[in-house]
């Protein structure tokens, strides 16, 4: 593949109806799952971990389903956020190897902040879980994840954390604790360069 151009900005489309429909569909799929694994990209940053933590909070609090964030702690660039979430005393983060032991036919995998098969934290986990949801704001790439149950892709959004913050308000009430809300805010601040962009 050869690409040229592609310098135009994504046009912002405020569409609450689409967000509400995606949230309802996502909630239905989560309710029909035994457990939910949330995974970002390799070398996870504040946006990837922040979005994951926001979803984790909504799934465990509003939908009452077991959920875990899959990441490689030694390669993560979001150590302060990981530490502050662990200070809440809940088991949130697991390694890709531990996640593989939890996979069954009714497991759901939510991939955030990437839609490329090559950039996910664990390609083995992606291929092992048949039910996948994608939430991302990057421009569409050639090798994207196919056969996703839900493909929520908004290139105009500043960050995946912004998209998740919009989604969780339609999943249920009191879905975010303070630590999860701060995680989402840190992701938005990173990708907007402290609200400059």
KAZIBEL-V675921 format. One record per backbone hydrogen bond with DSSP energy under -0.5 kcal/mol. NH is the residue of the N-H (numbers start at 0). CO is the residue of the C=O. Records with the same first field share a line. If there is no record, write none. Layout:
# KAZIBEL-V675921
NH=CO / CO
This chain:
# KAZIBEL-V675921
13=11
14=12
18=14
19=15
20=16
21=17
22=18
23=19
24=20
25=21
26=22
27=23
28=24
29=25
30=26
31=27
32=29
33=105
34=105
35=65
36=107
37=67
38=109
39=69
41=118
48=44
49=45
50=46
51=47
52=48
53=49
54=50
55=51
56=52
57=53
58=54
59=55
60=56
61=57
62=57
64=58
65=33
67=35
68=91
69=37 / 67
70=68 / 93
72=70
74=71
75=71 / 72
76=43
81=77
82=78
83=79
84=80
85=81
86=82
87=84
88=85
89=84
91=89
93=68
98=94
99=95
100=96 / 97
101=97 / 98
102=98 / 99
106=103
107=34
108=130
109=36
110=108 / 132
111=38 / 109
112=134
116=142
118=115
119=115
120=39
125=121
126=122
127=123
128=124
129=127
130=106
131=129
132=108
133=149
134=110
135=151
143=141
144=114
148=131
149=131
151=133 / 149
152=150
153=135
156=153
162=158
163=159
164=160
165=161
166=162
167=163
168=164
169=166
170=166 / 167
171=167
174=171
180=176
181=177
182=178
183=179
184=180
185=181
186=182
187=183
188=184
189=185
190=186
191=187
192=189
193=188
195=191 / 192
196=191
